[in-house]
Amino acid sequence: MVAFMPNDDQKMIRDMARDFAVNELRPKARDCDESDAIPESVLQAGWDLGMVNAVIPAPYGGSGMERSAVTGTLIL
């Protein structure tokens, strides 16, 4: 059976993604839109949190973390 309620790990990921969006992305969003560029610091912060590199296989520099469609949706 498919469960759409987040488990404890998914809740933690959801909260981390929300905090990142509120504290890192929102304050810089307008400047990024106007300059059509994303600062390296923002990309690096997403990478460090595992939000960017989670689906990249480990041999190519990612974490290769397998996650469910629900978890991926929560991050997005």
Secondary structure, DSSP 8 states (H G I E B T S, - for coil): ----S--HHHHHHHHHHHHHIIIIIGGGHHHHHHHT---HHHHHHHHHTTTTTTTS-GGGTS------HHHHHHH-
